[in-house]
Amino acid sequence: MSSAFIADTERSLLLLRVKELEEHHATFRDSVICAFNQLLDLKDLSTGVHSTRLAEWAIRVARKLNVPDDRLYQVEVAALLHDVGKIGVPDAILKKAAPLTAEERTVINRHPEYSWSILRLFSGLEEASLYALHHHESVDGSGYPAGLKGHDIPLVSRIVSVIDAYDAMVSNRCYRKGLSHEEAIRRLVASSGTQFDSEVVQAFIPIAEQEADQVFAAAGTSSSAAL
């Protein structure tokens, strides 16, 4: 048996082992992502279900806006775990039925930074962590945590911002009832160019129109619900 044949065999075995390790790493990473989403469900049921819905919407909007297919995994993770930082927010604030104080608002506004600090620790999720970090920025620069403006805000963050706001508006919360679909869309359009990216809003509206009934059914209400 020639030394060249032995070398080729060893090289093939090594490549096979590397592939197995890469697949194991990917499987483990996906399991951790699912575990975090389950943790959100335990922390706040509406947050976990909300995030799963957003992940589906985010991919659809991203495709409409020509985000390359090889970036869609980062889109999905960012939308799914954009609120994972809420794990670090005390329940007394997160589930408070009364209006938040200025100090409490400061605490809850740190959750995108908490999300970033968690996601960035996972190899391969650095991009998704930045999208999560900036999902509360506003296109006019009035958002947080960095006060980014316009296209300085990552496109995926702008996508998550729009769909996150819509889903939050139509969902019931402990401190208020959800808005109607029509009112939520009106507010998205009214805030286009200030809080929200106009192109993202226009890309999302047809998706919201198609799925409004299912969203309200899942929330235990109807698309004609009024505040």
N, C-alpha and C positions, 0 to 999 in steps of 0.2 A: 504494500500500500504506500503510495507516494506521499511525501511530505506536503505537496500542494493539495492533494485530496483531503488530507487530515486538516490542513489549515482552512480549506473551504467548508468542511463539515463543522469545525469549531466556530467559524464565522456565522454559519447558518443557525447553529444552536444559540449563539449569543444574540443574534437578531431576533430569534423567536422568543428568547427570554425577555429581551427589552420590550417587545410587543406585548407580552403577557403582563409585564409590570405596568406598562402604560394603560392597558385595559383595566387592570386592577385599580390603578390610581383613579381613572375616570369613574369607575363604578363606585368607589369609595366616596369620591367627591359628590357624585349625584345623590348618594345615600345621605350624606351630611346635609346637603341642600334640602332634601325632603324632610329630614329630621328637624331642621330649623323651622320649616314651614309648619310642621306638627307642633313645634314649641310655641309658635305664634298662635295656633289654635287653642292651646292650653292657656296661654296668657290672655288672649282676647279672641273669642271665637270669630267675631266679625272680621278681625284683621287677617286671620289665616285664610278664610274663604274669599275675602276681598282680594288678597294677593294672588290666589290661584286664578281668579277671573281676570285680573290685570295682566298676568303673564300671557294668557291666550290673546287678549286684545292687543297687547304690545307687539307681539309678533305679526299680527295682521296689519297693524298700522305701519310697522317698520317695513314690511314688504311693499306696501303701497308707496312708501317714500324711498324705495329702492335701496334699502340697507342690504348689503351683500349677504348671501345665505350663510357664509362662514362666520358672520358676526351675530347671527340670530340666537345662538346659545347664550351669549353675553346679554343680549336683550331680554331673553327669558328669565335668566337668573336675576338680573337687576330689577325687573318688574315683580318677580316672585318674592324677593327678599329685600325690597327697598325699605320696608318698615321693620326689619329684624332688629334694628336699634331700639325699638320700643320696649324690648325686653329690659332695657336699662332704665325705663321710666317707671316710677312708682305707681302702683295701681290707684292710689289716692288721687293722683293727677290724671292718669290715663282714663279712668272710669268716673271721673267727677261729673256729677249731674249739673252742678252750678257753673257759671262762667269762671274761667281761670283767672287767677291774679297775674300781675305782670311777672312775678317771680316764677310762678308755675308755668307760664307760657315760655319763659326762657329755658326752663328745664326740658319741656317737651320739644322745643325747637332744636334741641341738641341731637334728636334721634337720627337725623341723616348722618351726622358725624359718628355716632355709635355704629350705625349700619356699615359705614365705610371702614371703621376700625376693626370690625369683625370680618367682613368679606375680604379685605386686602391680605389677610393672613393666609388665605388659601391660594396655593399656586395655581395660576390660570384664571383667577377671578379678579385680578387687579383692575381690569377694564370695567367689569360689572360693578366693582366697589366704587369707582368714580361716578358712574351713572347714578348709583344710589345716593351718593354724597350730594349730588346737585339736583335732586328731583323736586326740591322746593324753591329753586331759583325762579325768578320772574324775568320775562324778556325785557322789561323796562329797568331792570337792575335793583328792584325793591325787595327781592327775595332773599333767602338765606341758604347756606351759611356764608357764602362768599360774595354775594351781591353781584354775580355775573350778569351780563346783559346779552341779549340777542343770540347770535351764533357763537358767542364765547361759551354758552351753555351747550354741553353735548346734546346732539339730536336725541339720543335715547332718553336722556334726562327730561328733555322737553316733551317727549312722548309720554313718559310715565307721569309727568306733571298733569297733563290733560286728562288722561284716563283715570288717574288717581282722584282728581277733583270731581269728575263726573260720578264715579262710583261712590265717593264719600257723600256727595250731595243727595243722591237718590236712596241711600241706605238709612235705615232707622238707627239712631244712636240713643244712648241712655239719657241724653240731655235734649233731644229734639226728634221730631219725625222727619222722614225723608221727603225731599222735594219731588214734584212730578217730573217725568221725563222732559216735558216741554220746558218747564222752568229751568231745569238743569242745563239744557241745551242753550236756552236764552242767555244764561249767565256765562257759559263758556264763550259764546259769540261776543257778548258784551265786553268780556275781558280779553278778547283777542288783541294782540298787539301791545298789551300792557303786562298782564300776568302770564298769558298763554301765547304760544306760537300759533299764528293764524293758519299756517299750512297744516300743522298737526291737527288743529281743531277741525278743519274742513275734511281731512282724511279720516278722522274718527267718527264724525257725525253719522255717515251711512252705516257704520258698524253698530253704533249705539241704537240707531233706528231699527235695525234688524233684530237686535237681541234685547230690546227694552222689556218685552213681556217676560222673557225668561229670567232676567235680572230681578224684576219686581216679584215674580213668583218665588224666587229663592229667598227674597227678603221678607216674604209673607205679607206683601202688600200688592198694590196695582200701579200700573204706569200712569194712572190718572189721579194718584194720591196727591193731596194738597198739604202744604205745611200748616 
